[in-house]
Amino acid sequence: MKTRLFIAILLGFFAPIGLSGLAQTGGPNGGIAQSLPKVELHIGHATLNTQVAATPAENEAGLMYVSHLPDNDGMIFLLGRVGVQTFWMKNTLIPLSVAFIDKNGVILEIHDMQPGDPSVPDNELPRTQSESDQVAYALETNLHWFALNGVKPGDKIEPSPAALAKTP
């Protein structure tokens, strides 16, 4: 009986919580992943299963508290304005790569980002800023996903992120 209870406790502690393989712990809403629309994106020969963050609140939460992101999962951010964009790794537990994308769905830049130190005040966390002022969307993946899948600046995302904003 004690062994079964111990195993049940262990399973409850280590079981991933979340949607589409996103495991989150310790975050808002008890660490449960955002319940966001999902879409399959194609970039060259690569396919990426993504959650769509469309509102300012969804964009702000992003992949905070995610402790595991499956190999071909990510999150696309519909940013609401075209311009220079800045991302930070507040409460982000895993290293990520981010692609900054123009209004036509073309990747402009790709940057790697490391988790922030939770002991560092928010205003001192490192930020990743686009060089381009033509960024309308951003796509976060596991660190080096773009390089591992032969995705580079100039590649186009299908379907276009602009079409994602129009889907319910």
N, C-alpha and C positions, 0 to 999 in steps of 0.2 A: 504494500500500500504506500509506504513512504517512498519507494523507488518510483512508482507511477506519479505521485505528486511532484517529486523532484523533476522528473522528465517533463511533466506538463508545465511546470514553472519555467524550465529552461526553454522549452519550445515557445512559450508565450513571450519570453524575453528576447529571443533571437529571431523570431519570425519577422520577415520584412513586412512593413506596413506601407500601403500605398497603392497607387494605380499604375498599370502598365509597367510594372517592375520597378517603379521608383520606391525606394525605401527611405523613410524619413523617421527621425527620432528627435525628441526634445524641442520641437518647434511649436508655433502657434497651433491652435486647434488640436492639441494633444499629439502633434507630430504627424498628422495625417496629410498625405499629399493633396495638393489642390486638385479639385475635380474639374479639369479643363477639357475642352474639346480636343480630339486627337486627329491628326492627319499624317498620312504617309507622304514624305517629301522625297523627290528624286533629284539627285545632283550627279550628272554624268552617269556612271554605272552604279553609283551607290544609292541605297535606300535608307532613309532615316525615319523612324517612328517618333513623331513629335507631339508634344502638348502645345496648344496655342494659348499664349498669354496675350490677351487683347485689351484689358483695362489697365488703368494706372495701378490699381491694387494688385492685380495678377502680375504685372511687370515687376513691381517692387518686391513681391514675395519670390518670384522666379523659382530657382532651385535651392532656396534656403532649406537647411536641415536635411537635405537628401544625403543619405549615407552610402547609397549605391545607385548607379545609373547603368542599366544594361548596355552592352556594347553598341547597339544601333538605335539608341533612344536619345532624345534631346528635347529642347524647348525652343520654339520660335516666338519672338517678341514682336508684336505689332506696336510700334512705338508712338504712333499718333502724330508725329511731326518729323519733317526731314531736317537734318542738321548734324552737327557734331554730336556724337553720343558717348556717354560715359557709363561704364559698368564697374561695380565693385563686388567684392566677395564677402559681404557681411553675412555671418551665420551660414556660410557655405562650407560644407565639410569635405568636398572632393575637388580635385583639380579639374579645370574645364578649359576648353578652347571656345572662343567666340568668333563668329564671322559677322562682320558688318556688311549689310546688304542694301543696295539702292532700291528706288521705287519700282524698278523693272525686274527685280528678283536676281540681280547680278551681284555676286560676291565681290566686294571692294577690298576687304582686308580680313586677315585672320590673325588673332592674337591668342596666346596662352595665358591662363590665369591660375594662380595658386590660392588655396584657402587662406582666409585672413586669420590672424591670431586673435582669438576671442578676448585676450587681455588688453588688446589695443583699442583705444577709444575710436568710435565710428569715424570721427573727423580725421583720423590719422591712418585709416586703412588704405592700402594701395588701390589705385583706380586704373582702369584700362580705358583709354579714350581713343576714339577713332581719329585718324588723320584727316579723313574726308568729311566734308560738311554736307554730303549727299546721302547720308545714312537714314533709311526709313524703317529698317527691320534689323534684328539681330538673331542669330541662331547659336545656342549653346549646346555643346556636346561634351562627351568625355575628352579629356586631354589627348591631343594628337589625333582625334578621329578624322579630321580633315586630311591630314598628311597620310595616315594609314589607308585612306580610301581614295587617294589621288585627287582630292578636291582642292582647288586653288582659286585665287582671285581671278575673276573673269568668267568663272563657271556660273551657270544660271540654275536657279531652283525652280522645279516644277512640282505642283502647280505654283504659280506666282503667289507670293505672300499677299499681294493686293486682293486676290480672289478669296483668300482666307478671311479677310475682314468682312466680306459680304455674306459668308455662310452663317446660318444660325447656330 
